[in-house]
Amino acid sequence: MLQEVIQLQKRAVKQLYGKLNGTKDSITFKSPTGSGKTYMMANLMDKFLKDRDDLVFLVSTLSKGELAKQNYEKFCLYKEQGLFPNLEPYLINTEKSGEESVCIPTGYNVYVLPRDLYHKNTLLMQGPMEKFIRSIKFKDGGILADKEIILIKDECHQATKNIDEKIAKECKKVLNISATPNLSRGQTPDVEITDDEAVAAHLIKEIVPGNESDTLEDALLKFQEVKKDYRNLLGVNPCLIIQISNTDKGVDEWSKTILPLLQDTRFQDLKWIYIVNKEKDCKTNDEIGKLPVSRWTDYAKQDTSGIDIIIFKMKITEGWDIPRACMLYQIRDTQSKQLDEQVVGRVRRNPRLKDYERLASKAQELATTAWVWGIMPQEIRKVFDVKRADKNGIIEKEVALKTVVLKELTNKEDFDYETYLDSQKGMVVHKSLFELNMKLQNVDANIRKICYEYAGGNMQRWYKFVENLDGLNKLYNRYICDYEKSMQIARDEETGEELRVSFPLYSRYTDNGNYKRIDDWVWERKDGQKRFSFDSNAEKSWADFLSDCKDKIKKVNVSKRQEPTFGDDFSKPKEYKVLWGKNFPYNSGIKYEYYMDGIHSSYPDFIMKDRSGGIHIFEVKSLNGSTNSFIDDEQYKDKIRALRECYRYCSKLTGYYFYLPILKGEEWEITRFANGKEDTMSEDSFESWLEERYQE
């Protein structure tokens, strides 16, 4: 599992734990579909139940389908695996035999309540639910039992009047969870994992919108193109999901548009299932048609499933996991933001999340890309493609940068973990295998790799390693944070030569607002427009400042270098390229590894080359409230401190100038790192220093 994913989920759980221990009665957690909400929910409950035996969690699943059963089965699996051993889950049902009345046992601490059971006139709501709540809160005789109920409303954007009126008021706290919380009902997020954060951690796929002019035929052709790479590079059969209208219009969309295309000779080898509300109307061209329709969706989930295309109306908007789905084509028109987000979420799960780190770069890109045609949710903003403004590779030649990586510990002799292990006494009786494995899965990937190499299949050595993880982590932290030992210039694995990277030929950025018109840097928009968007107001302000400094930035005299950009006529006026630009992370190799509770990659915000050939690298920060209001101030400052240590040593290794411009109020405090030393500059002193470098 990627360390970035582990840290992102840990942060959210830590913040939720703090919020639920605070004064607010109702807390809202917003996190994209596919970001592991069920896992984080289980982790949160386990943390509470580890310390308190006076709590009971009631998890109400507010979506249609089998989400309640799915959540319950996952809770049971997590417990069996030893991940969250304090959970005692129970799936509430209304089954009874003979003259028995419905009764919910009280010996559990996590109760999962399906949506279909809490409607006003259901058997459960005619007394059994009220009796259950009273049995939790009161002992026999009406004496308070000193137990508290925390209600978790999964998919809280759904209306739940019956729960709000009859159940929520009996609970100590309410936790609302959704990818699309309903702001009109007061579900303003208290804790959030943003879409951009989840994409950056490779937890979910990045959305690539299809062209508005594309037809279903175009989508099918694109799917056939992607399918070969998906199978060869990922070992997964991909899936295209087609959503049609939920009214009678959907029947025409199926019979007049979709089916004729699927019967075209170009696409007749593709296997499909057509799932609608009435079972008799469901169809497929696969042998799975011999099974009941209820089995079709389970089969379609599997990575090795032969079903290429799923056509549906409303049946898989929520609670249906199919990580192999990588494309969505919407024929349906909808006005529902929540519906759009839930449907798009079906194609955003990373199919190789657990071993993503071991994939080749092309496979990683494929595993974290989803193609979507149709109505885009407001939460998924417009993506703009950019290309390097570089007709003859001038920019690539002039900006060819060294990067740094942290060394593989197994290849580093001075990380002497074996001597440490030899000094530790072995356990007479080993701890729980599940508990130890859970601990191992939550440490840095480097530590796990060393564990497997050290153990070599020997369980006694595995036990000894994992039972000493705390000490090994301390040893590892001391080593990895000593950049003098752990940091090195990135090199080609085969030749050993230093790698050089530049701005990629193609990249893209997400429209986050904070616009600026720029026509004198390394990028061009593919649509020819000059307006670019930045991640934060601070970043946009720094772009303004660098743009004002453009006369001090190196300009490549194309004519002088005898390298034409617009033909070979050197009698024409000289052409210049201004060498500064945003380091858009997509496709970028300009990154520098650092350590902060795990190995992370810093993609600096801006790169600039000056007239004297100096390289300037900027990572913009703001103390006017972090760029993500859901990251607490201390955590944000910790990241700045970690980057400070990283950039100090990066400047020594590479010979480049690294900067941390930090916006405080309306003023910039610029920390500069040069040859392993640091100093502080203002905007004026930075400009003056640039001018001094160019005195001829």
C-alpha positions, 0 to 999 in steps of 0.5 A: 500500500502506498505510504501517501494513502496510509498517511492520508487515511490516518490523518482523516481518522485522527481528525474525526476522532478529535471532532467526535471527542469535541463539543459538536453533536453532528460531524460531517466527513466528506471523501471521494468515492473509492477513497476507502470510507468503509476502511476509515470508518472501521479504523475510527470505530476500532480506535474508540472501542479500544479505549472505551467499552461504553460505546455502541456504533449504529451504522445506517446505510442510506443507499439502495442495494446491498451496501449494508451487507457489504459494509458488514462483511468488510467489518467482519473481514477486517476483524478476522484479518486482525486489522481492527480486532475490537469490532464486534459487528452485527447485521440487523435483520427482521427475520423470525421464525414461528411466533417469535418477535423481532429481537436485536441482541445486545452483545455487540458493539457495531450494528449495521442497519440496512436502509430498507428496514427503517422506513416508517411502516417496517416491522423494525420500526414498529417497536423493536428498534426503540426497544433495542435502543432502550436496552443499550441505554438503560439496564433493567428497571430503567437505570442508566447503563452509562452506554452511549450510541454514536450514529454513523450515517453512511451516504448521508446525502440521502434523506432520512427523516425516520432516522432523524426523528426516531433514532438520531435524537437518542444518540450521543453523536452523529457522524455523516459520511458521503462523497457528496454531503447535502449542504442544504441540510447542514452537512458542511464538512468538518473533515475532508479528503479532497478529490485532488488529495486522493488523486495525488496519493493515487488512491483514486483515478484522475478523470480525463473528460471525453470531448463533447463531440464524441459519440458512443462509437468513439468511446467504444473505439477508445475502450478497445485501444485501452483494453489491450494495455490494461490486460498486458500492463495491469493483468486486469480486464477493464470495463466500460460502464454505459448509463442510460436514462431511467425512464422509458427513454432508456429503452430507446437508447438501448434498442436504437443506439447501443445494441446496434453498435454492439452488434457492429462487426468491429465490436461484436467480440465485446461481452456485455450485460444490460441490467434494468429494474425488471429481471425479464428485461435484462440481457447479455451476450455472455454465457453468464446469462445462464445464471440468475441476474442476481449473480451477474453483478458479482461476476462483473466485479471480478478483475478477471471477469470477461464482461467488457461493458455494463449498461445500466439505469440506476442500479450501480450508483452507490455501494458497488465496487468494481475497480476494473471499471475505467470508462463511463459513458453517460447517455442519461441526462440528470440534474442531480450533482449527487447522482453524477458524483456517485456514478462517476465514482464507480470508475475511479477506484485504483485496481492495483492500489495494493501493489501500485509501487511495483508497477512500471510508470506506464502501468501506474498511469493507466491504473490511475486514469479514468475516461468519462463522457457525459455530465461532469459533477461540479466536484470534478472540475474541468481539466485543461491539457497543456503542451511544452512551447518547444518546437525544437526541444530548446526548453528540454535542452536548457532545463535538464534537471537532476532530481534526488531519491532516498536510497533503497535500504536493502542496498545500503550497508550502513543501515545495519538492522541485522546487528540490531535484531541479533541484539534482541531477545526472541519471544517465548510466546509469539503475539497474534499473527493477525495483530503483527501483520496489521502492524507490518502493513502500516509501516513504510514500504521499505521496512516491509521489503526488508522484512520479507528479504530478512525472513526469506519464508522463515516464520521464526525470522518473520516473527522476530522482525515484526515483534521488533518493529518499534525499534526498527522504525526508530532506527529507520527514522534516524537513518532516513532523516540523515540525508547525508547518508540516505539521499542521492542523485537519481540515476539510470538503473542500467547505466548508472548515469545521472538522470536528467528531466525537464518539463514533460512534453504534455501535461494538464491542470485542473481548473481551481480558479486563481486565474492568470493570463500568461503567454511568456513561459514554457507552456501553451494550452492545447486550445490556444487560450492563454489563461491558466489556473493555480492551486491556491491564491498564494501560488497565483500570487507567486506566479505574478511575482515571477512574471514580473521578474521575467526580464531577469530570467534567461531567454534563449537566443534561438538565432544565435544558437543556430537552432530555428524555431519558426523555419531556417530564415535567420534574417528574421527577428530573433526568437526567444523562449522564456525559461520559467513555468509551473511544474504541473505534476501530471507526467512530470519527473521533476520531483524530490523525495523526502521523509515525513512519516514515510517517503513522499515526493515533493513536486515543486511549484515553479522552475526557473532558469536565469541568464547565468544558467542558474536553476531556481526551484520554488515550493510555495506555501502560505500561513494565511490558512493552509491551502487545505483548510482540513489540514491542521496548522501543526501538520502544515508546519510539520510539512514545511519543516520537512521540506526545509530539511529536504531542500537544504540537502538537495541544494548541496547535491544538485547545485541548484537554488531551492526556495520556500516562499511563505506568504504571511499576510501580504508579504513574502518571506523567502527562504533560500537554500544554496549549497546546503546553506540557507538564508531569508530574503524579501521580494526586493532582496530577491530581485536585487540579487537576481540583478547583481547576478547579471551585471556584465 
